[in-house]
């Protein structure tokens, strides 16, 4: 498990303020990579957005994955 430490107002370190498991960390890292790749290749992706919307970004896709791609493309979800 990863532990994040926060400095509280009196200068003491508060351990275990937020625990995150390995799977959750993997998910966050993967979504970060998806967002970065979408941003890096956005000029190549945009010409295919209509096809992606119809075939990939349908209701079956996880909303966090869709959000990561849309954020990378600078596109609003709504």
N, CA, C and O atoms as a GROMACS GRO file, in nm:
protein
  312
    1UNK      N    1   0.083  -0.118   0.000
    1UNK     CA    2   0.000   0.000   0.000
    1UNK      C    3   0.087   0.124   0.000
    1UNK      O    4   0.194   0.127   0.061
    2UNK      N    5   0.040   0.225  -0.068
    2UNK     CA    6   0.109   0.352  -0.068
    2UNK      C    7   0.048   0.440   0.039
    2UNK      O    8  -0.073   0.436   0.062
    3UNK      N    9   0.130   0.519   0.103
    3UNK     CA   10   0.083   0.610   0.205
    3UNK      C   11   0.121   0.751   0.165
    3UNK      O   12   0.235   0.777   0.126
    4UNK      N   13   0.027   0.840   0.176
    4UNK     CA   14   0.056   0.980   0.154
    4UNK      C   15   0.060   1.048   0.290
    4UNK      O   16  -0.022   1.018   0.376
    5UNK      N   17   0.153   1.135   0.308
    5UNK     CA   18   0.167   1.205   0.434
    5UNK      C   19   0.134   1.352   0.415
    5UNK      O   20   0.173   1.412   0.314
    6UNK      N   21   0.065   1.409   0.509
    6UNK     CA   22   0.028   1.548   0.503
    6UNK      C   23   0.088   1.621   0.622
    6UNK      O   24   0.095   1.566   0.732
    7UNK      N   25   0.131   1.741   0.601
    7UNK     CA   26   0.182   1.824   0.710
    7UNK      C   27   0.062   1.898   0.768
    7UNK      O   28  -0.006   1.974   0.698
    8UNK      N   29   0.038   1.877   0.894
    8UNK     CA   30  -0.074   1.944   0.959
    8UNK      C   31  -0.026   2.077   1.016
    8UNK      O   32   0.095   2.102   1.019
    9UNK      N   33  -0.117   2.159   1.060
    9UNK     CA   34  -0.084   2.296   1.099
    9UNK      C   35   0.023   2.305   1.208
    9UNK      O   36   0.100   2.401   1.209
   10UNK      N   37   0.029   2.210   1.298
   10UNK     CA   38   0.128   2.218   1.404
   10UNK      C   39   0.263   2.155   1.364
   10UNK      O   40   0.353   2.141   1.447
   11UNK      N   41   0.275   2.118   1.236
   11UNK     CA   42   0.402   2.066   1.186
   11UNK      C   43   0.418   1.916   1.199
   11UNK      O   44   0.520   1.863   1.156
   12UNK      N   45   0.324   1.847   1.258
   12UNK     CA   46   0.333   1.702   1.272
   12UNK      C   47   0.289   1.635   1.143
   12UNK      O   48   0.207   1.687   1.067
   13UNK      N   49   0.345   1.519   1.121
   13UNK     CA   50   0.310   1.444   1.002
   13UNK      C   51   0.196   1.348   1.036
   13UNK      O   52   0.202   1.276   1.135
   14UNK      N   53   0.093   1.350   0.956
   14UNK     CA   54  -0.022   1.262   0.978
   14UNK      C   55  -0.012   1.144   0.885
   14UNK      O   56  -0.038   1.157   0.765
   15UNK      N   57   0.026   1.028   0.936
   15UNK     CA   58   0.040   0.907   0.855
   15UNK      C   59  -0.097   0.847   0.828
   15UNK      O   60  -0.192   0.867   0.904
   16UNK      N   61  -0.105   0.776   0.721
   16UNK     CA   62  -0.227   0.706   0.682
   16UNK      C   63  -0.344   0.800   0.661
   16UNK      O   64  -0.460   0.760   0.676
   17UNK      N   65  -0.317   0.924   0.626
   17UNK     CA   66  -0.426   1.016   0.598
   17UNK      C   67  -0.504   0.971   0.476
   17UNK      O   68  -0.623   0.998   0.463
   18UNK      N   69  -0.435   0.902   0.387
   18UNK     CA   70  -0.502   0.853   0.267
   18UNK      C   71  -0.429   0.729   0.220
   18UNK      O   72  -0.312   0.735   0.183
   19UNK      N   73  -0.497   0.617   0.221
   19UNK     CA   74  -0.439   0.491   0.173
   19UNK      C   75  -0.496   0.459   0.036
   19UNK      O   76  -0.614   0.480   0.011
   20UNK      N   77  -0.411   0.409  -0.050
   20UNK     CA   78  -0.457   0.369  -0.182
   20UNK      C   79  -0.393   0.235  -0.214
   20UNK      O   80  -0.273   0.216  -0.194
   21UNK      N   81  -0.472   0.143  -0.262
   21UNK     CA   82  -0.423   0.010  -0.292
   21UNK      C   83  -0.353   0.003  -0.427
   21UNK      O   84  -0.354   0.098  -0.504
   22UNK      N   85  -0.294  -0.111  -0.452
   22UNK     CA   86  -0.218  -0.131  -0.575
   22UNK      C   87  -0.307  -0.121  -0.699
   22UNK      O   88  -0.268  -0.061  -0.799
   23UNK      N   89  -0.424  -0.179  -0.693
   23UNK     CA   90  -0.515  -0.176  -0.808
   23UNK      C   91  -0.561  -0.033  -0.836
   23UNK      O   92  -0.565   0.010  -0.952
   24UNK      N   93  -0.595   0.041  -0.731
   24UNK     CA   94  -0.637   0.178  -0.750
   24UNK      C   95  -0.524   0.262  -0.808
   24UNK      O   96  -0.547   0.346  -0.896
   25UNK      N   97  -0.402   0.241  -0.760
   25UNK     CA   98  -0.287   0.314  -0.812
   25UNK      C   99  -0.265   0.280  -0.960
   25UNK      O  100  -0.235   0.369  -1.040
   26UNK      N  101  -0.281   0.152  -0.996
   26UNK     CA  102  -0.267   0.111  -1.135
   26UNK      C  103  -0.372   0.181  -1.221
   26UNK      O  104  -0.341   0.229  -1.330
   27UNK      N  105  -0.496   0.187  -1.173
   27UNK     CA  106  -0.603   0.252  -1.249
   27UNK      C  107  -0.573   0.400  -1.270
   27UNK      O  108  -0.588   0.452  -1.381
   28UNK      N  109  -0.532   0.469  -1.165
   28UNK     CA  110  -0.501   0.612  -1.177
   28UNK      C  111  -0.385   0.635  -1.272
   28UNK      O  112  -0.388   0.729  -1.352
   29UNK      N  113  -0.284   0.552  -1.265
   29UNK     CA  114  -0.168   0.565  -1.353
   29UNK      C  115  -0.208   0.541  -1.498
   29UNK      O  116  -0.168   0.616  -1.587
   30UNK      N  117  -0.287   0.438  -1.522
   30UNK     CA  118  -0.332   0.406  -1.657
   30UNK      C  119  -0.416   0.519  -1.715
   30UNK      O  120  -0.397   0.556  -1.831
   31UNK      N  121  -0.508   0.574  -1.636
   31UNK     CA  122  -0.589   0.685  -1.684
   31UNK      C  123  -0.502   0.807  -1.713
   31UNK      O  124  -0.529   0.881  -1.808
   32UNK      N  125  -0.400   0.829  -1.634
   32UNK     CA  126  -0.308   0.938  -1.660
   32UNK      C  127  -0.234   0.920  -1.791
   32UNK      O  128  -0.214   1.016  -1.866
   33UNK      N  129  -0.195   0.797  -1.820
   33UNK     CA  130  -0.127   0.768  -1.947
   33UNK      C  131  -0.222   0.787  -2.065
   33UNK      O  132  -0.183   0.842  -2.168
   34UNK      N  133  -0.346   0.743  -2.050
   34UNK     CA  134  -0.446   0.759  -2.157
   34UNK      C  135  -0.466   0.908  -2.187
   34UNK      O  136  -0.472   0.947  -2.303
   35UNK      N  137  -0.476   0.988  -2.082
   35UNK     CA  138  -0.494   1.133  -2.101
   35UNK      C  139  -0.373   1.194  -2.171
   35UNK      O  140  -0.388   1.275  -2.262
   36UNK      N  141  -0.253   1.154  -2.128
   36UNK     CA  142  -0.130   1.210  -2.188
   36UNK      C  143  -0.116   1.169  -2.334
   36UNK      O  144  -0.078   1.252  -2.417
   37UNK      N  145  -0.146   1.045  -2.366
   37UNK     CA  146  -0.136   0.998  -2.505
   37UNK      C  147  -0.241   1.067  -2.591
   37UNK      O  148  -0.213   1.104  -2.705
   38UNK      N  149  -0.362   1.084  -2.538
   38UNK     CA  150  -0.467   1.155  -2.612
   38UNK      C  151  -0.424   1.297  -2.642
   38UNK      O  152  -0.449   1.348  -2.752
   39UNK      N  153  -0.359   1.361  -2.545
   39UNK     CA  154  -0.313   1.499  -2.566
   39UNK      C  155  -0.202   1.503  -2.670
   39UNK      O  156  -0.202   1.588  -2.758
   40UNK      N  157  -0.108   1.409  -2.657
   40UNK     CA  158   0.008   1.408  -2.748
   40UNK      C  159  -0.032   1.383  -2.893
   40UNK      O  160   0.024   1.443  -2.984
   41UNK      N  161  -0.129   1.295  -2.914
   41UNK     CA  162  -0.168   1.257  -3.050
   41UNK      C  163  -0.303   1.316  -3.090
   41UNK      O  164  -0.369   1.262  -3.178
   42UNK      N  165  -0.344   1.425  -3.028
   42UNK     CA  166  -0.477   1.480  -3.054
   42UNK      C  167  -0.497   1.520  -3.200
   42UNK      O  168  -0.607   1.502  -3.254
   43UNK      N  169  -0.393   1.572  -3.265
   43UNK     CA  170  -0.411   1.611  -3.406
   43UNK      C  171  -0.436   1.490  -3.495
   43UNK      O  172  -0.503   1.502  -3.598
   44UNK      N  173  -0.383   1.374  -3.456
   44UNK     CA  174  -0.408   1.252  -3.533
   44UNK      C  175  -0.542   1.190  -3.497
   44UNK      O  176  -0.601   1.119  -3.579
   45UNK      N  177  -0.590   1.215  -3.376
   45UNK     CA  178  -0.715   1.155  -3.330
   45UNK      C  179  -0.837   1.230  -3.380
   45UNK      O  180  -0.936   1.169  -3.420
   46UNK      N  181  -0.831   1.365  -3.380
   46UNK     CA  182  -0.949   1.446  -3.413
   46UNK      C  183  -1.016   1.410  -3.545
   46UNK      O  184  -1.140   1.411  -3.550
   47UNK      N  185  -0.943   1.379  -3.653
   47UNK     CA  186  -1.014   1.343  -3.777
   47UNK      C  187  -1.100   1.216  -3.765
   47UNK      O  188  -1.185   1.190  -3.850
   48UNK      N  189  -1.077   1.138  -3.660
   48UNK     CA  190  -1.148   1.012  -3.642
   48UNK      C  191  -1.249   1.016  -3.527
   48UNK      O  192  -1.300   0.912  -3.487
   49UNK      N  193  -1.278   1.134  -3.474
   49UNK     CA  194  -1.364   1.146  -3.357
   49UNK      C  195  -1.504   1.092  -3.382
   49UNK      O  196  -1.560   1.027  -3.294
   50UNK      N  197  -1.561   1.116  -3.498
   50UNK     CA  198  -1.696   1.066  -3.525
   50UNK      C  199  -1.701   0.914  -3.519
   50UNK      O  200  -1.795   0.857  -3.463
   51UNK      N  201  -1.602   0.848  -3.576
   51UNK     CA  202  -1.596   0.702  -3.573
   51UNK      C  203  -1.574   0.654  -3.430
   51UNK      O  204  -1.638   0.559  -3.385
   52UNK      N  205  -1.484   0.720  -3.358
   52UNK     CA  206  -1.460   0.683  -3.218
   52UNK      C  207  -1.586   0.699  -3.135
   52UNK      O  208  -1.618   0.613  -3.053
   53UNK      N  209  -1.658   0.809  -3.154
   53UNK     CA  210  -1.783   0.829  -3.081
   53UNK      C  211  -1.883   0.718  -3.108
   53UNK      O  212  -1.949   0.669  -3.016
   54UNK      N  213  -1.894   0.678  -3.232
   54UNK     CA  214  -1.993   0.576  -3.270
   54UNK      C  215  -1.953   0.436  -3.225
   54UNK      O  216  -2.038   0.358  -3.182
   55UNK      N  217  -1.824   0.404  -3.235
   55UNK     CA  218  -1.782   0.265  -3.214
   55UNK      C  219  -1.710   0.240  -3.082
   55UNK      O  220  -1.709   0.126  -3.034
   56UNK      N  221  -1.650   0.341  -3.023
   56UNK     CA  222  -1.570   0.318  -2.902
   56UNK      C  223  -1.631   0.385  -2.780
   56UNK      O  224  -1.649   0.321  -2.676
   57UNK      N  225  -1.662   0.514  -2.791
   57UNK     CA  226  -1.709   0.590  -2.676
   57UNK      C  227  -1.860   0.580  -2.661
   57UNK      O  228  -1.930   0.681  -2.653
   58UNK      N  229  -1.910   0.458  -2.656
   58UNK     CA  230  -2.053   0.436  -2.639
   58UNK      C  231  -2.083   0.418  -2.490
   58UNK      O  232  -1.997   0.442  -2.406
   59UNK      N  233  -2.201   0.378  -2.459
   59UNK     CA  234  -2.242   0.364  -2.319
   59UNK      C  235  -2.169   0.252  -2.245
   59UNK      O  236  -2.169   0.249  -2.122
   60UNK      N  237  -2.106   0.160  -2.317
   60UNK     CA  238  -2.038   0.048  -2.253
   60UNK      C  239  -1.901   0.085  -2.199
   60UNK      O  240  -1.846   0.011  -2.117
   61UNK      N  241  -1.844   0.196  -2.242
   61UNK     CA  242  -1.711   0.237  -2.199
   61UNK      C  243  -1.719   0.296  -2.057
   61UNK      O  244  -1.817   0.363  -2.022
   62UNK      N  245  -1.616   0.272  -1.978
   62UNK     CA  246  -1.615   0.325  -1.841
   62UNK      C  247  -1.606   0.478  -1.847
   62UNK      O  248  -1.527   0.532  -1.924
   63UNK      N  249  -1.686   0.546  -1.767
   63UNK     CA  250  -1.689   0.693  -1.773
   63UNK      C  251  -1.554   0.758  -1.741
   63UNK      O  252  -1.525   0.865  -1.794
   64UNK      N  253  -1.473   0.698  -1.656
   64UNK     CA  254  -1.342   0.756  -1.625
   64UNK      C  255  -1.247   0.746  -1.744
   64UNK      O  256  -1.164   0.835  -1.765
   65UNK      N  257  -1.259   0.639  -1.822
   65UNK     CA  258  -1.176   0.625  -1.942
   65UNK      C  259  -1.216   0.731  -2.044
   65UNK      O  260  -1.131   0.797  -2.104
   66UNK      N  261  -1.348   0.746  -2.063
   66UNK     CA  262  -1.397   0.848  -2.156
   66UNK      C  263  -1.351   0.987  -2.113
   66UNK      O  264  -1.307   1.067  -2.196
   67UNK      N  265  -1.360   1.016  -1.983
   67UNK     CA  266  -1.318   1.146  -1.932
   67UNK      C  267  -1.169   1.169  -1.956
   67UNK      O  268  -1.130   1.279  -1.993
   68UNK      N  269  -1.087   1.066  -1.935
   68UNK     CA  270  -0.943   1.081  -1.956
   68UNK      C  271  -0.912   1.115  -2.102
   68UNK      O  272  -0.830   1.202  -2.129
   69UNK      N  273  -0.976   1.046  -2.194
   69UNK     CA  274  -0.954   1.073  -2.337
   69UNK      C  275  -1.005   1.213  -2.373
   69UNK      O  276  -0.935   1.289  -2.440
   70UNK      N  277  -1.125   1.246  -2.329
   70UNK     CA  278  -1.182   1.377  -2.361
   70UNK      C  279  -1.098   1.489  -2.302
   70UNK      O  280  -1.077   1.591  -2.367
   71UNK      N  281  -1.051   1.472  -2.179
   71UNK     CA  282  -0.964   1.574  -2.118
   71UNK      C  283  -0.837   1.590  -2.200
   71UNK      O  284  -0.791   1.703  -2.223
   72UNK      N  285  -0.779   1.479  -2.244
   72UNK     CA  286  -0.659   1.485  -2.326
   72UNK      C  287  -0.681   1.556  -2.458
   72UNK      O  288  -0.592   1.624  -2.508
   73UNK      N  289  -0.801   1.541  -2.513
   73UNK     CA  290  -0.834   1.606  -2.640
   73UNK      C  291  -0.883   1.749  -2.620
   73UNK      O  292  -0.904   1.823  -2.716
   74UNK      N  293  -0.902   1.786  -2.494
   74UNK     CA  294  -0.957   1.919  -2.467
   74UNK      C  295  -1.103   1.930  -2.506
   74UNK      O  296  -1.150   2.036  -2.549
   75UNK      N  297  -1.174   1.820  -2.490
   75UNK     CA  298  -1.313   1.810  -2.532
   75UNK      C  299  -1.404   1.796  -2.411
   75UNK      O  300  -1.370   1.728  -2.314
   76UNK      N  301  -1.516   1.860  -2.416
   76UNK     CA  302  -1.614   1.852  -2.307
   76UNK      C  303  -1.692   1.721  -2.317
   76UNK      O  304  -1.718   1.672  -2.428
   77UNK      N  305  -1.729   1.664  -2.204
   77UNK     CA  306  -1.804   1.538  -2.203
   77UNK      C  307  -1.948   1.559  -2.248
   77UNK      O  308  -2.008   1.471  -2.310
   78UNK      N  309  -2.004   1.673  -2.218
   78UNK     CA  310  -2.144   1.697  -2.252
   78UNK      C  311  -2.162   1.737  -2.395
   78UNK      O  312  -2.275   1.761  -2.439
   0.00000   0.00000   0.00000
